[in-house]
Amino acid sequence: MSLFIILLLSGCALLGGLAVFFVKKDSNQRLKLILSFSGAYLFAITILHLLPDVYQRDQTHLIGLFILGGFILQILLEQFSQGIEHGHIHLHSHQQSFPWGIMLSLCLHAFLEGMPLTAKNNQQLVYGIALHHIPAAFALGSVLIGNQIKKTNIILLLVAFAAMSPLGYIFSFALSNGNIQSLGSYYPYIMGVVIGIFLHISTTILFESSVDHKFSMKKTFAVLVGIAIALIGFFLEA
């Protein structure tokens, strides 16, 4: 188990969430650029690294069902989270109730993403999840502020969200080293679900981060940088 992975996952999510207290409200354009970069990076590592690896490990030829299941699961989760996983911010000034659906679905989403990180050669996946959680946590913090949650409670909730992926990682590590059964045999299926989630999130980001499906030069540059970094990691590992 790596302390670096735990600190990176929790630190990036917490940083993204707490930034909502310091970043100006008119920074929507910057958030879209971060989303474009993270979406392109997630999509690239999924195609270059995760998909080939999981199909190579699969012995049952059923992995496509789990990828499709992950894609559908993300669609269902977004019925409760309102798309915060890919940076959507929906504020309702008249609504003051606690957004349970958003919080619970985001925590489940983050927990599932942390589970495959016990595999070897997972460096790009760790960075991809960490980057992805920055705008997600920022959007969550914005929604909590919009629902007039107390600042102290917002911080506690952001800490809880930041802990979900590390908890998923720790749980899978404990399970794989326990007496129940090795997680290795289940890794391709868990990874298939995560791949389906990543495919949905990354493609949604890339399509929705532009107006009328037209990319500005800044967004095009952000996308190309995300892909370039994924390619660098891919060739360094080859």
VEXSERO-678462 format. One record per residue (C-alpha): z, y, x; residue in three letters. Coordinates in steps of 0.05 Angstrom, whole numbers. Each point is the difference from the previous one (the first is absolute). Layout:
! residues N
<pt><w>Z</w><v>Y</v><u>X</u><rest>ALA</rest></pt>
...
! end
This chain:
! residues 238
<pt><w>0</w><v>0</v><u>0</u><rest>MET</rest></pt>
<pt><w>-20</w><v>68</v><u>28</u><rest>SER</rest></pt>
<pt><w>45</w><v>61</v><u>-6</u><rest>LEU</rest></pt>
<pt><w>-61</w><v>43</v><u>15</u><rest>PHE</rest></pt>
<pt><w>-35</w><v>-24</v><u>-63</u><rest>ILE</rest></pt>
<pt><w>61</w><v>13</v><u>-42</u><rest>ILE</rest></pt>
<pt><w>10</w><v>70</v><u>27</u><rest>LEU</rest></pt>
<pt><w>-74</w><v>18</v><u>-4</u><rest>LEU</rest></pt>
<pt><w>-8</w><v>-23</v><u>-73</u><rest>LEU</rest></pt>
<pt><w>64</w><v>33</v><u>-24</u><rest>SER</rest></pt>
<pt><w>-9</w><v>62</v><u>43</u><rest>GLY</rest></pt>
<pt><w>-71</w><v>16</v><u>-24</u><rest>CYS</rest></pt>
<pt><w>18</w><v>-10</v><u>-73</u><rest>ALA</rest></pt>
<pt><w>62</w><v>42</v><u>6</u><rest>LEU</rest></pt>
<pt><w>-37</w><v>54</v><u>38</u><rest>LEU</rest></pt>
<pt><w>-54</w><v>3</v><u>-52</u><rest>GLY</rest></pt>
<pt><w>50</w><v>4</v><u>-57</u><rest>GLY</rest></pt>
<pt><w>46</w><v>53</v><u>31</u><rest>LEU</rest></pt>
<pt><w>-61</w><v>42</v><u>18</u><rest>ALA</rest></pt>
<pt><w>-4</w><v>19</v><u>-73</u><rest>VAL</rest></pt>
<pt><w>60</w><v>47</v><u>10</u><rest>PHE</rest></pt>
<pt><w>-35</w><v>38</v><u>57</u><rest>PHE</rest></pt>
<pt><w>-74</w><v>-1</v><u>-14</u><rest>VAL</rest></pt>
<pt><w>-30</w><v>56</v><u>-42</u><rest>LYS</rest></pt>
<pt><w>-23</w><v>-18</v><u>-70</u><rest>LYS</rest></pt>
<pt><w>-71</w><v>23</v><u>16</u><rest>ASP</rest></pt>
<pt><w>-9</w><v>-54</v><u>53</u><rest>SER</rest></pt>
<pt><w>-40</w><v>-45</v><u>-46</u><rest>ASN</rest></pt>
<pt><w>-61</w><v>5</v><u>45</u><rest>GLN</rest></pt>
<pt><w>39</w><v>-26</v><u>60</u><rest>ARG</rest></pt>
<pt><w>27</w><v>-58</v><u>-41</u><rest>LEU</rest></pt>
<pt><w>-71</w><v>-19</v><u>-20</u><rest>LYS</rest></pt>
<pt><w>-22</w><v>0</v><u>73</u><rest>LEU</rest></pt>
<pt><w>59</w><v>-45</v><u>19</u><rest>ILE</rest></pt>
<pt><w>-18</w><v>-45</v><u>-59</u><rest>LEU</rest></pt>
<pt><w>-73</w><v>-4</v><u>22</u><rest>SER</rest></pt>
<pt><w>21</w><v>-19</v><u>71</u><rest>PHE</rest></pt>
<pt><w>50</w><v>-53</v><u>-22</u><rest>SER</rest></pt>
<pt><w>-48</w><v>-28</v><u>-53</u><rest>GLY</rest></pt>
<pt><w>-55</w><v>-8</v><u>52</u><rest>ALA</rest></pt>
<pt><w>48</w><v>-31</v><u>50</u><rest>TYR</rest></pt>
<pt><w>27</w><v>-49</v><u>-51</u><rest>LEU</rest></pt>
<pt><w>-69</w><v>-20</v><u>-23</u><rest>PHE</rest></pt>
<pt><w>-25</w><v>-9</v><u>72</u><rest>ALA</rest></pt>
<pt><w>58</w><v>-44</v><u>23</u><rest>ILE</rest></pt>
<pt><w>-6</w><v>-41</v><u>-64</u><rest>THR</rest></pt>
<pt><w>-74</w><v>-14</v><u>14</u><rest>ILE</rest></pt>
<pt><w>4</w><v>-7</v><u>76</u><rest>LEU</rest></pt>
<pt><w>66</w><v>-35</v><u>9</u><rest>HIS</rest></pt>
<pt><w>36</w><v>-25</v><u>-62</u><rest>LEU</rest></pt>
<pt><w>-56</w><v>-33</v><u>-38</u><rest>LEU</rest></pt>
<pt><w>-28</w><v>-41</v><u>59</u><rest>PRO</rest></pt>
<pt><w>70</w><v>-21</v><u>20</u><rest>ASP</rest></pt>
<pt><w>22</w><v>-24</v><u>-69</u><rest>VAL</rest></pt>
<pt><w>-64</w><v>-38</v><u>-13</u><rest>TYR</rest></pt>
<pt><w>6</w><v>-34</v><u>68</u><rest>GLN</rest></pt>
<pt><w>71</w><v>-22</v><u>-18</u><rest>ARG</rest></pt>
<pt><w>-17</w><v>-24</v><u>-70</u><rest>ASP</rest></pt>
<pt><w>-8</w><v>-75</v><u>-7</u><rest>GLN</rest></pt>
<pt><w>-5</w><v>-4</v><u>-76</u><rest>THR</rest></pt>
<pt><w>-59</w><v>47</v><u>-11</u><rest>HIS</rest></pt>
<pt><w>41</w><v>34</v><u>-55</u><rest>LEU</rest></pt>
<pt><w>16</w><v>64</v><u>38</u><rest>ILE</rest></pt>
<pt><w>-50</w><v>40</v><u>-41</u><rest>GLY</rest></pt>
<pt><w>42</w><v>-13</v><u>-62</u><rest>LEU</rest></pt>
<pt><w>61</w><v>32</v><u>33</u><rest>PHE</rest></pt>
<pt><w>-41</w><v>60</v><u>24</u><rest>ILE</rest></pt>
<pt><w>-25</w><v>9</v><u>-71</u><rest>LEU</rest></pt>
<pt><w>71</w><v>-9</v><u>-25</u><rest>GLY</rest></pt>
<pt><w>26</w><v>54</v><u>47</u><rest>GLY</rest></pt>
<pt><w>-55</w><v>47</v><u>-25</u><rest>PHE</rest></pt>
<pt><w>20</w><v>-12</v><u>-72</u><rest>ILE</rest></pt>
<pt><w>74</w><v>5</v><u>16</u><rest>LEU</rest></pt>
<pt><w>-12</w><v>69</v><u>29</u><rest>GLN</rest></pt>
<pt><w>-36</w><v>21</v><u>-64</u><rest>ILE</rest></pt>
<pt><w>60</w><v>-23</v><u>-40</u><rest>LEU</rest></pt>
<pt><w>50</w><v>34</v><u>46</u><rest>LEU</rest></pt>
<pt><w>-38</w><v>66</v><u>-8</u><rest>GLU</rest></pt>
<pt><w>12</w><v>-2</v><u>-74</u><rest>GLN</rest></pt>
<pt><w>72</w><v>15</v><u>17</u><rest>PHE</rest></pt>
<pt><w>-6</w><v>37</v><u>66</u><rest>SER</rest></pt>
<pt><w>-55</w><v>47</v><u>-25</u><rest>GLN</rest></pt>
<pt><w>-39</w><v>-8</v><u>65</u><rest>GLY</rest></pt>
<pt><w>52</w><v>27</v><u>48</u><rest>ILE</rest></pt>
<pt><w>-18</w><v>-56</v><u>49</u><rest>GLU</rest></pt>
<pt><w>-63</w><v>39</v><u>17</u><rest>HIS</rest></pt>
<pt><w>31</w><v>69</v><u>-3</u><rest>GLY</rest></pt>
<pt><w>-9</w><v>20</v><u>-73</u><rest>HIS</rest></pt>
<pt><w>51</w><v>51</v><u>-21</u><rest>ILE</rest></pt>
<pt><w>13</w><v>7</v><u>-75</u><rest>HIS</rest></pt>
<pt><w>51</w><v>52</v><u>-17</u><rest>LEU</rest></pt>
<pt><w>27</w><v>11</v><u>-70</u><rest>HIS</rest></pt>
<pt><w>45</w><v>61</v><u>-3</u><rest>SER</rest></pt>
<pt><w>25</w><v>-19</v><u>-70</u><rest>HIS</rest></pt>
<pt><w>20</w><v>-70</v><u>21</u><rest>GLN</rest></pt>
<pt><w>70</w><v>-6</v><u>28</u><rest>GLN</rest></pt>
<pt><w>12</w><v>-75</v><u>-6</u><rest>SER</rest></pt>
<pt><w>2</w><v>-45</v><u>61</u><rest>PHE</rest></pt>
<pt><w>-68</w><v>-31</v><u>15</u><rest>PRO</rest></pt>
<pt><w>24</w><v>-73</v><u>3</u><rest>TRP</rest></pt>
<pt><w>-70</w><v>-30</v><u>-4</u><rest>GLY</rest></pt>
<pt><w>-25</w><v>41</v><u>59</u><rest>ILE</rest></pt>
<pt><w>60</w><v>-16</v><u>44</u><rest>MET</rest></pt>
<pt><w>4</w><v>-75</v><u>-15</u><rest>LEU</rest></pt>
<pt><w>-75</w><v>-12</v><u>7</u><rest>SER</rest></pt>
<pt><w>-3</w><v>39</v><u>66</u><rest>LEU</rest></pt>
<pt><w>59</w><v>-39</v><u>28</u><rest>CYS</rest></pt>
<pt><w>-32</w><v>-67</v><u>-20</u><rest>LEU</rest></pt>
<pt><w>-66</w><v>23</v><u>30</u><rest>HIS</rest></pt>
<pt><w>33</w><v>20</v><u>66</u><rest>ALA</rest></pt>
<pt><w>41</w><v>-64</v><u>3</u><rest>PHE</rest></pt>
<pt><w>-62</w><v>-44</v><u>-7</u><rest>LEU</rest></pt>
<pt><w>-36</w><v>40</v><u>55</u><rest>GLU</rest></pt>
<pt><w>57</w><v>-14</v><u>49</u><rest>GLY</rest></pt>
<pt><w>-1</w><v>-75</v><u>-9</u><rest>MET</rest></pt>
<pt><w>-61</w><v>-18</v><u>43</u><rest>PRO</rest></pt>
<pt><w>24</w><v>40</v><u>60</u><rest>LEU</rest></pt>
<pt><w>35</w><v>-61</v><u>30</u><rest>THR</rest></pt>
<pt><w>-69</w><v>-25</v><u>23</u><rest>ALA</rest></pt>
<pt><w>-22</w><v>8</v><u>72</u><rest>LYS</rest></pt>
<pt><w>-51</w><v>53</v><u>19</u><rest>ASN</rest></pt>
<pt><w>21</w><v>44</v><u>-59</u><rest>ASN</rest></pt>
<pt><w>0</w><v>67</v><u>37</u><rest>GLN</rest></pt>
<pt><w>-58</w><v>31</v><u>-39</u><rest>GLN</rest></pt>
<pt><w>29</w><v>-23</v><u>-66</u><rest>LEU</rest></pt>
<pt><w>68</w><v>31</v><u>17</u><rest>VAL</rest></pt>
<pt><w>-33</w><v>66</v><u>16</u><rest>TYR</rest></pt>
<pt><w>-43</w><v>-4</v><u>-62</u><rest>GLY</rest></pt>
<pt><w>59</w><v>-11</v><u>-47</u><rest>ILE</rest></pt>
<pt><w>41</w><v>54</v><u>35</u><rest>ALA</rest></pt>
<pt><w>-57</w><v>51</v><u>-7</u><rest>LEU</rest></pt>
<pt><w>-11</w><v>-20</v><u>-72</u><rest>HIS</rest></pt>
<pt><w>73</w><v>12</v><u>-19</u><rest>HIS</rest></pt>
<pt><w>1</w><v>72</v><u>25</u><rest>ILE</rest></pt>
<pt><w>-42</w><v>30</v><u>-58</u><rest>PRO</rest></pt>
<pt><w>30</w><v>-51</v><u>-49</u><rest>ALA</rest></pt>
<pt><w>70</w><v>23</v><u>17</u><rest>ALA</rest></pt>
<pt><w>-21</w><v>73</v><u>-3</u><rest>PHE</rest></pt>
<pt><w>-29</w><v>-11</v><u>-70</u><rest>ALA</rest></pt>
<pt><w>64</w><v>-37</v><u>-21</u><rest>LEU</rest></pt>
<pt><w>43</w><v>58</v><u>24</u><rest>GLY</rest></pt>
<pt><w>-44</w><v>49</v><u>-38</u><rest>SER</rest></pt>
<pt><w>6</w><v>-39</v><u>-64</u><rest>VAL</rest></pt>
<pt><w>76</w><v>-5</v><u>7</u><rest>LEU</rest></pt>
<pt><w>4</w><v>75</v><u>10</u><rest>ILE</rest></pt>
<pt><w>-46</w><v>11</v><u>-60</u><rest>GLY</rest></pt>
<pt><w>46</w><v>-42</v><u>-42</u><rest>ASN</rest></pt>
<pt><w>58</w><v>45</v><u>22</u><rest>GLN</rest></pt>
<pt><w>39</w><v>-55</v><u>35</u><rest>ILE</rest></pt>
<pt><w>57</w><v>27</v><u>43</u><rest>LYS</rest></pt>
<pt><w>-17</w><v>10</v><u>73</u><rest>LYS</rest></pt>
<pt><w>55</w><v>-48</v><u>24</u><rest>THR</rest></pt>
<pt><w>-26</w><v>-54</v><u>-47</u><rest>ASN</rest></pt>
<pt><w>-72</w><v>12</v><u>23</u><rest>ILE</rest></pt>
<pt><w>20</w><v>-11</v><u>72</u><rest>ILE</rest></pt>
<pt><w>37</w><v>-65</v><u>-18</u><rest>LEU</rest></pt>
<pt><w>-61</w><v>-24</v><u>-40</u><rest>LEU</rest></pt>
<pt><w>-47</w><v>16</v><u>58</u><rest>LEU</rest></pt>
<pt><w>46</w><v>-39</v><u>47</u><rest>VAL</rest></pt>
<pt><w>-2</w><v>-59</v><u>-48</u><rest>ALA</rest></pt>
<pt><w>-76</w><v>3</v><u>-2</u><rest>PHE</rest></pt>
<pt><w>-4</w><v>6</v><u>76</u><rest>ALA</rest></pt>
<pt><w>42</w><v>-63</v><u>6</u><rest>ALA</rest></pt>
<pt><w>-45</w><v>-44</v><u>-43</u><rest>MET</rest></pt>
<pt><w>-54</w><v>-19</v><u>51</u><rest>SER</rest></pt>
<pt><w>52</w><v>-14</v><u>54</u><rest>PRO</rest></pt>
<pt><w>38</w><v>-42</v><u>-50</u><rest>LEU</rest></pt>
<pt><w>-63</w><v>-39</v><u>-16</u><rest>GLY</rest></pt>
<pt><w>-11</w><v>-10</v><u>74</u><rest>TYR</rest></pt>
<pt><w>72</w><v>-22</v><u>12</u><rest>ILE</rest></pt>
<pt><w>-2</w><v>-47</v><u>-61</u><rest>PHE</rest></pt>
<pt><w>-63</w><v>-35</v><u>23</u><rest>SER</rest></pt>
<pt><w>27</w><v>-6</v><u>71</u><rest>PHE</rest></pt>
<pt><w>65</w><v>-31</v><u>-26</u><rest>ALA</rest></pt>
<pt><w>-38</w><v>-47</v><u>-45</u><rest>LEU</rest></pt>
<pt><w>-47</w><v>-23</v><u>55</u><rest>SER</rest></pt>
<pt><w>59</w><v>-15</v><u>46</u><rest>ASN</rest></pt>
<pt><w>44</w><v>-31</v><u>-53</u><rest>GLY</rest></pt>
<pt><w>9</w><v>-70</v><u>-28</u><rest>ASN</rest></pt>
<pt><w>-40</w><v>11</v><u>-64</u><rest>ILE</rest></pt>
<pt><w>-70</w><v>-8</v><u>27</u><rest>GLN</rest></pt>
<pt><w>-42</w><v>35</v><u>52</u><rest>SER</rest></pt>
<pt><w>-35</w><v>62</v><u>-27</u><rest>LEU</rest></pt>
<pt><w>-59</w><v>-17</v><u>44</u><rest>GLY</rest></pt>
<pt><w>-31</w><v>-44</v><u>-53</u><rest>SER</rest></pt>
<pt><w>4</w><v>56</v><u>-51</u><rest>TYR</rest></pt>
<pt><w>-23</w><v>56</v><u>46</u><rest>TYR</rest></pt>
<pt><w>-75</w><v>-2</v><u>-20</u><rest>PRO</rest></pt>
<pt><w>19</w><v>7</v><u>-74</u><rest>TYR</rest></pt>
<pt><w>49</w><v>56</v><u>10</u><rest>ILE</rest></pt>
<pt><w>-50</w><v>35</v><u>45</u><rest>MET</rest></pt>
<pt><w>-55</w><v>-11</v><u>-52</u><rest>GLY</rest></pt>
<pt><w>42</w><v>37</v><u>-52</u><rest>VAL</rest></pt>
<pt><w>12</w><v>57</v><u>49</u><rest>VAL</rest></pt>
<pt><w>-74</w><v>3</v><u>17</u><rest>ILE</rest></pt>
<pt><w>-17</w><v>6</v><u>-74</u><rest>GLY</rest></pt>
<pt><w>51</w><v>57</v><u>-6</u><rest>ILE</rest></pt>
<pt><w>-30</w><v>34</v><u>62</u><rest>PHE</rest></pt>
<pt><w>-71</w><v>-7</v><u>-26</u><rest>LEU</rest></pt>
<pt><w>19</w><v>33</v><u>-65</u><rest>HIS</rest></pt>
<pt><w>40</w><v>56</v><u>31</u><rest>ILE</rest></pt>
<pt><w>-49</w><v>17</v><u>57</u><rest>SER</rest></pt>
<pt><w>-62</w><v>0</v><u>-44</u><rest>THR</rest></pt>
<pt><w>36</w><v>42</v><u>-53</u><rest>THR</rest></pt>
<pt><w>20</w><v>50</v><u>53</u><rest>ILE</rest></pt>
<pt><w>-70</w><v>5</v><u>28</u><rest>LEU</rest></pt>
<pt><w>-32</w><v>9</v><u>-68</u><rest>PHE</rest></pt>
<pt><w>52</w><v>46</v><u>-31</u><rest>GLU</rest></pt>
<pt><w>13</w><v>45</v><u>60</u><rest>SER</rest></pt>
<pt><w>-67</w><v>34</v><u>-11</u><rest>SER</rest></pt>
<pt><w>-26</w><v>42</v><u>-57</u><rest>VAL</rest></pt>
<pt><w>-61</w><v>-30</v><u>-36</u><rest>ASP</rest></pt>
<pt><w>-1</w><v>-53</v><u>56</u><rest>HIS</rest></pt>
<pt><w>-22</w><v>53</v><u>50</u><rest>LYS</rest></pt>
<pt><w>35</w><v>3</v><u>67</u><rest>PHE</rest></pt>
<pt><w>14</w><v>66</v><u>35</u><rest>SER</rest></pt>
<pt><w>-8</w><v>3</v><u>75</u><rest>MET</rest></pt>
<pt><w>76</w><v>-1</v><u>10</u><rest>LYS</rest></pt>
<pt><w>8</w><v>-62</v><u>-43</u><rest>LYS</rest></pt>
<pt><w>-59</w><v>-34</v><u>33</u><rest>THR</rest></pt>
<pt><w>31</w><v>14</v><u>68</u><rest>PHE</rest></pt>
<pt><w>68</w><v>-27</v><u>-23</u><rest>ALA</rest></pt>
<pt><w>-34</w><v>-64</v><u>-25</u><rest>VAL</rest></pt>
<pt><w>-39</w><v>-9</v><u>64</u><rest>LEU</rest></pt>
<pt><w>63</w><v>10</v><u>42</u><rest>VAL</rest></pt>
<pt><w>37</w><v>-53</v><u>-41</u><rest>GLY</rest></pt>
<pt><w>-57</w><v>-50</v><u>10</u><rest>ILE</rest></pt>
<pt><w>-7</w><v>17</v><u>74</u><rest>ALA</rest></pt>
<pt><w>74</w><v>-13</v><u>13</u><rest>ILE</rest></pt>
<pt><w>-5</w><v>-67</v><u>-36</u><rest>ALA</rest></pt>
<pt><w>-61</w><v>-18</v><u>41</u><rest>LEU</rest></pt>
<pt><w>35</w><v>18</v><u>65</u><rest>ILE</rest></pt>
<pt><w>58</w><v>-46</v><u>-18</u><rest>GLY</rest></pt>
<pt><w>-49</w><v>-54</v><u>-20</u><rest>PHE</rest></pt>
<pt><w>-38</w><v>1</v><u>67</u><rest>PHE</rest></pt>
<pt><w>65</w><v>5</v><u>40</u><rest>LEU</rest></pt>
<pt><w>25</w><v>-64</v><u>-33</u><rest>GLU</rest></pt>
<pt><w>-66</w><v>-36</v><u>8</u><rest>ALA</rest></pt>
! end
